[in-house]
Each structure stands twice: as structure tokens, then as C-alpha cells.
Amino acid sequence: MAWIFLLVAGLCEMVFVVMMKLSEGFKKLKFSLLTVLFMIASFFLLSLSLKTIPIGTGYAIWTGIGAVGSVVMGMILFKEKKSVLKLLFIAMIVAGVIGLKLTSGA
């Protein structure tokens, strides 16, 4: 169950970053509230996952999911620049996350 909590926590992190962008510096109330809601959910679920998963592994995977998801969502939703190098580095983060999962004792 801890790995599911960690996955959902990472997805919530990705969503709260997108909501933060849409809040335009916390000037739009709806998106500001959604930012805070997803931020709380993300931290709460991360804390549950860290009861079982080693802290270094859990934190790295959580930030990896959030980072990769945010970059991909930026490219899709906000038409941010795509490049071969950017995609290569995203793949490296994904490989690191997979490696951490495979070598985790939890």
C-alpha cells in the first residue's frame, strides 16, 4: 500500500505545480485553493508512504514523479519547448526512479 500512496503523492505533486502555474502567482482564488489542497494531499500521502519506504528512496521517487510529470504537463498544457536533450534527461530521471524502486528493501 505504501507504494500506491507514494505514486498518488507524486501525482498530487504534479497537479499542485500545474495548479500553482494556473493560479498566476496566487492571484486566482480557485487555482490557489486547488494548489493548497493538492499540496496537503501530496505531503500527507508521502508521510504515509514513508512509514514503510526508506526516506531517501521515497523522497527521490516522489520528487521524480513530480518533476517528470510537471515537465511533461508543461509541454502538453503550456506548449513549453520540447527537445531531444530534455526528453533524454526526463528518461534519465525515470530510469533513476525505476532503479530506486528495484533496489529498495521495502
C-alpha positions as protocol buffer text, in pm:
chain_id: "A"
residue {
  index: 1
  type: MET
  ca { x: 0 y: 0 z: 0 }
}
residue {
  index: 2
  type: ALA
  ca { x: 292 y: 235 z: 70 }
}
residue {
  index: 3
  type: TRP
  ca { x: 396 y: 232 z: -295 }
}
residue {
  index: 4
  type: ILE
  ca { x: 43 y: 327 z: -403 }
}
residue {
  index: 5
  type: PHE
  ca { x: 47 y: 614 z: -152 }
}
residue {
  index: 6
  type: LEU
  ca { x: 382 y: 725 z: -293 }
}
residue {
  index: 7
  type: LEU
  ca { x: 259 y: 711 z: -654 }
}
residue {
  index: 8
  type: VAL
  ca { x: -54 y: 912 z: -574 }
}
residue {
  index: 9
  type: ALA
  ca { x: 153 y: 1158 z: -367 }
}
residue {
  index: 10
  type: GLY
  ca { x: 379 y: 1214 z: -669 }
}
residue {
  index: 11
  type: LEU
  ca { x: 79 y: 1266 z: -896 }
}
residue {
  index: 12
  type: CYS
  ca { x: -65 y: 1515 z: -646 }
}
residue {
  index: 13
  type: GLU
  ca { x: 267 y: 1699 z: -650 }
}
residue {
  index: 14
  type: MET
  ca { x: 250 y: 1721 z: -1028 }
}
residue {
  index: 15
  type: VAL
  ca { x: -108 y: 1854 z: -1008 }
}
residue {
  index: 16
  type: PHE
  ca { x: -27 y: 2113 z: -742 }
}
residue {
  index: 17
  type: VAL
  ca { x: 256 y: 2252 z: -954 }
}
residue {
  index: 18
  type: VAL
  ca { x: 22 y: 2286 z: -1254 }
}
residue {
  index: 19
  type: MET
  ca { x: -243 y: 2450 z: -1033 }
}
residue {
  index: 20
  type: MET
  ca { x: 22 y: 2687 z: -898 }
}
residue {
  index: 21
  type: LYS
  ca { x: 106 y: 2792 z: -1255 }
}
residue {
  index: 22
  type: LEU
  ca { x: -264 y: 2842 z: -1330 }
}
residue {
  index: 23
  type: SER
  ca { x: -307 y: 3049 z: -1012 }
}
residue {
  index: 24
  type: GLU
  ca { x: -84 y: 3317 z: -1171 }
}
residue {
  index: 25
  type: GLY
  ca { x: 108 y: 3393 z: -853 }
}
residue {
  index: 26
  type: PHE
  ca { x: -185 y: 3304 z: -626 }
}
residue {
  index: 27
  type: LYS
  ca { x: -400 y: 3575 z: -786 }
}
residue {
  index: 28
  type: LYS
  ca { x: -675 y: 3333 z: -897 }
}
residue {
  index: 29
  type: LEU
  ca { x: -860 y: 3200 z: -594 }
}
residue {
  index: 30
  type: LYS
  ca { x: -988 y: 2873 z: -744 }
}
residue {
  index: 31
  type: PHE
  ca { x: -645 y: 2761 z: -862 }
}
residue {
  index: 32
  type: SER
  ca { x: -481 y: 2887 z: -543 }
}
residue {
  index: 33
  type: LEU
  ca { x: -716 y: 2674 z: -332 }
}
residue {
  index: 34
  type: LEU
  ca { x: -658 y: 2373 z: -557 }
}
residue {
  index: 35
  type: THR
  ca { x: -282 y: 2425 z: -519 }
}
residue {
  index: 36
  type: VAL
  ca { x: -309 y: 2412 z: -141 }
}
residue {
  index: 37
  type: LEU
  ca { x: -548 y: 2115 z: -147 }
}
residue {
  index: 38
  type: PHE
  ca { x: -322 y: 1905 z: -371 }
}
residue {
  index: 39
  type: MET
  ca { x: -14 y: 2014 z: -177 }
}
residue {
  index: 40
  type: ILE
  ca { x: -166 y: 1893 z: 150 }
}
residue {
  index: 41
  type: ALA
  ca { x: -276 y: 1566 z: -11 }
}
residue {
  index: 42
  type: SER
  ca { x: 69 y: 1514 z: -158 }
}
residue {
  index: 43
  type: PHE
  ca { x: 252 y: 1569 z: 172 }
}
residue {
  index: 44
  type: PHE
  ca { x: 1 y: 1359 z: 366 }
}
residue {
  index: 45
  type: LEU
  ca { x: 30 y: 1064 z: 128 }
}
residue {
  index: 46
  type: LEU
  ca { x: 409 y: 1098 z: 120 }
}
residue {
  index: 47
  type: SER
  ca { x: 413 y: 1082 z: 501 }
}
residue {
  index: 48
  type: LEU
  ca { x: 206 y: 763 z: 494 }
}
residue {
  index: 49
  type: SER
  ca { x: 436 y: 602 z: 240 }
}
residue {
  index: 50
  type: LEU
  ca { x: 745 y: 688 z: 443 }
}
residue {
  index: 51
  type: LYS
  ca { x: 622 y: 470 z: 730 }
}
residue {
  index: 52
  type: THR
  ca { x: 743 y: 173 z: 523 }
}
residue {
  index: 53
  type: ILE
  ca { x: 958 y: 301 z: 237 }
}
residue {
  index: 54
  type: PRO
  ca { x: 1311 y: 425 z: 316 }
}
residue {
  index: 55
  type: ILE
  ca { x: 1317 y: 807 z: 332 }
}
residue {
  index: 56
  type: GLY
  ca { x: 1581 y: 855 z: 62 }
}
residue {
  index: 57
  type: THR
  ca { x: 1404 y: 624 z: -180 }
}
residue {
  index: 58
  type: GLY
  ca { x: 1060 y: 766 z: -107 }
}
residue {
  index: 59
  type: TYR
  ca { x: 1163 y: 1129 z: -134 }
}
residue {
  index: 60
  type: ALA
  ca { x: 1361 y: 1074 z: -455 }
}
residue {
  index: 61
  type: ILE
  ca { x: 1075 y: 888 z: -620 }
}
residue {
  index: 62
  type: TRP
  ca { x: 820 y: 1147 z: -503 }
}
residue {
  index: 63
  type: THR
  ca { x: 1022 y: 1434 z: -646 }
}
residue {
  index: 64
  type: GLY
  ca { x: 1099 y: 1234 z: -960 }
}
residue {
  index: 65
  type: ILE
  ca { x: 731 y: 1174 z: -1031 }
}
residue {
  index: 66
  type: GLY
  ca { x: 656 y: 1540 z: -965 }
}
residue {
  index: 67
  type: ALA
  ca { x: 945 y: 1667 z: -1174 }
}
residue {
  index: 68
  type: VAL
  ca { x: 883 y: 1444 z: -1475 }
}
residue {
  index: 69
  type: GLY
  ca { x: 508 y: 1498 z: -1455 }
}
residue {
  index: 70
  type: SER
  ca { x: 550 y: 1874 z: -1432 }
}
residue {
  index: 71
  type: VAL
  ca { x: 783 y: 1888 z: -1732 }
}
residue {
  index: 72
  type: VAL
  ca { x: 550 y: 1670 z: -1940 }
}
residue {
  index: 73
  type: MET
  ca { x: 242 y: 1870 z: -1835 }
}
residue {
  index: 74
  type: GLY
  ca { x: 426 y: 2192 z: -1916 }
}
residue {
  index: 75
  type: MET
  ca { x: 492 y: 2064 z: -2267 }
}
residue {
  index: 76
  type: ILE
  ca { x: 133 y: 1947 z: -2313 }
}
residue {
  index: 77
  type: LEU
  ca { x: -68 y: 2220 z: -2140 }
}
residue {
  index: 78
  type: PHE
  ca { x: 154 y: 2525 z: -2171 }
}
residue {
  index: 79
  type: LYS
  ca { x: 329 y: 2447 z: -2501 }
}
residue {
  index: 80
  type: GLU
  ca { x: 670 y: 2458 z: -2334 }
}
residue {
  index: 81
  type: LYS
  ca { x: 966 y: 2378 z: -2557 }
}
residue {
  index: 82
  type: LYS
  ca { x: 1044 y: 2015 z: -2636 }
}
residue {
  index: 83
  type: SER
  ca { x: 1391 y: 1900 z: -2727 }
}
residue {
  index: 84
  type: VAL
  ca { x: 1579 y: 1575 z: -2763 }
}
residue {
  index: 85
  type: LEU
  ca { x: 1802 y: 1666 z: -2467 }
}
residue {
  index: 86
  type: LYS
  ca { x: 1503 y: 1749 z: -2246 }
}
residue {
  index: 87
  type: LEU
  ca { x: 1343 y: 1415 z: -2330 }
}
residue {
  index: 88
  type: LEU
  ca { x: 1673 y: 1235 z: -2268 }
}
residue {
  index: 89
  type: PHE
  ca { x: 1706 y: 1388 z: -1923 }
}
residue {
  index: 90
  type: ILE
  ca { x: 1344 y: 1303 z: -1842 }
}
residue {
  index: 91
  type: ALA
  ca { x: 1422 y: 943 z: -1940 }
}
residue {
  index: 92
  type: MET
  ca { x: 1722 y: 951 z: -1706 }
}
residue {
  index: 93
  type: ILE
  ca { x: 1502 y: 1062 z: -1416 }
}
residue {
  index: 94
  type: VAL
  ca { x: 1254 y: 784 z: -1495 }
}
residue {
  index: 95
  type: ALA
  ca { x: 1540 y: 530 z: -1509 }
}
residue {
  index: 96
  type: GLY
  ca { x: 1662 y: 654 z: -1169 }
}
residue {
  index: 97
  type: VAL
  ca { x: 1315 y: 621 z: -1017 }
}
residue {
  index: 98
  type: ILE
  ca { x: 1283 y: 266 z: -1154 }
}
residue {
  index: 99
  type: GLY
  ca { x: 1630 y: 181 z: -1025 }
}
residue {
  index: 100
  type: LEU
  ca { x: 1545 y: 310 z: -677 }
}
residue {
  index: 101
  type: LYS
  ca { x: 1226 y: 105 z: -673 }
}
residue {
  index: 102
  type: LEU
  ca { x: 1407 y: -210 z: -782 }
}
residue {
  index: 103
  type: THR
  ca { x: 1681 y: -171 z: -522 }
}
residue {
  index: 104
  type: SER
  ca { x: 1453 y: -66 z: -235 }
}
residue {
  index: 105
  type: GLY
  ca { x: 1423 y: -304 z: 55 }
}
residue {
  index: 106
  type: ALA
  ca { x: 1058 y: -208 z: 117 }
}
